[in-house]
Amino acid sequence: MSTEHAETEVPQQPNTSQPIMGPDMGQPHFSYTTPGDPYQGAPVSGYVQTDIYGNPLQSGQPIPQPTQQPVYGQPIYGQPVYGQPVYGQPIYGQAVYGQPVYGQPVQQPIQQPVQQPPAAAPNVQEDQIKQFVDLVKNTTEGKADPSSFLSFFNGIDDSFWKGLLVGAGITFACTSKTVRSIFSSGNSEEISAEEAERLEDIKAEEEYKAAQAAKDAQAGKE
Amino acid sequence: MNFHKLVDLEKYLDVAHHVPGRIRVKFSPLILTKPAALSAMREHSELPAAITSARVNMTARSVVIEYNPDAIFPDVIEELINGVDKNKKAEIISDLYGKLMKHTA
């Protein structure tokens, strides 16, 4: 039995949808290479820095930083394990036995988008009303444009027509002589007729007083 | 003609103006639903001689009656308008009716 500490090797497990759990406790690692893997961890002297494509860097070149692809919010892949760089490694999974290690990318809790209130409807109605007013104004000024009329009628919805009909009905009701007489109990004509009768009363009273004065004068003379 | 029923109709009538020889009476349209009023209008469609003219203004709901002050004394009319005793009013109306019919005849 060897007393030497043997480097712990991550057991080769068959591909499953579950991540391979090793001594790194689920941390992804791309230190394995497989036959046919172009990114062979070839034995080189010293620590060789390579670019993302695995090409050794020349001295003086800036050290490429690991590209962290935000996958659902947090970069999981590309984290070095045991201090080994992952330059040149693909972002998603390291093929083991030709199969991706992690079948499923880690997902962050999906934040529900904030539902904005439908603010377009009131603005649309205001625009329609303004457009209608402009059309009427242009028509009265003799600047009617058939194309503008067509575009207006094509863009309006049922609520505009309902509002238009309700407004027309209220206007008719308020201006109708019959309806006004009902609500006002016909007071307007009655008041004018009563005033005419009062004028006749005043006229008759003045005539009576004049006649009386003349009669008294006649009687005084006699 | 029942003059007491005619007196009961005074609640539908209101004298708006009166000078000797001319009286304007405002009426309520409800009086047209009373049988006593309808029968009086039906029986005496022609005016007596003492009444020179009668004009109805439906809009103002008033009737203007011009009468001969020598045949119908204004004091009697004033008593009929301002009096409280209904029996006395009935007698006044009866006397007026007799005089008017007598003149008509």
Chai-1 contact restraints between the chains, C-beta under 6 A:
chainA,res_idxA,chainB,res_idxB,connection_type,confidence,min_distance_angstrom,max_distance_angstrom,comment,restraint_id
A,E189,B,T59,contact,1.0,0.0,6.0,A-B,restraint_1
A,E190,B,T59,contact,1.0,0.0,6.0,A-B,restraint_2
A,A193,B,N57,contact,1.0,0.0,6.0,A-B,restraint_3
A,A193,B,T59,contact,1.0,0.0,6.0,A-B,restraint_4
A,A193,B,A60,contact,1.0,0.0,6.0,A-B,restraint_5
A,E194,B,A60,contact,1.0,0.0,6.0,A-B,restraint_6
A,E197,B,A60,contact,1.0,0.0,6.0,A-B,restraint_7
A,E197,B,S62,contact,1.0,0.0,6.0,A-B,restraint_8
A,D201,B,H17,contact,1.0,0.0,6.0,A-B,restraint_9
A,A204,B,V19,contact,1.0,0.0,6.0,A-B,restraint_10
A,A204,B,R22,contact,1.0,0.0,6.0,A-B,restraint_11
A,E205,B,V19,contact,1.0,0.0,6.0,A-B,restraint_12
A,Y208,B,V19,contact,1.0,0.0,6.0,A-B,restraint_13
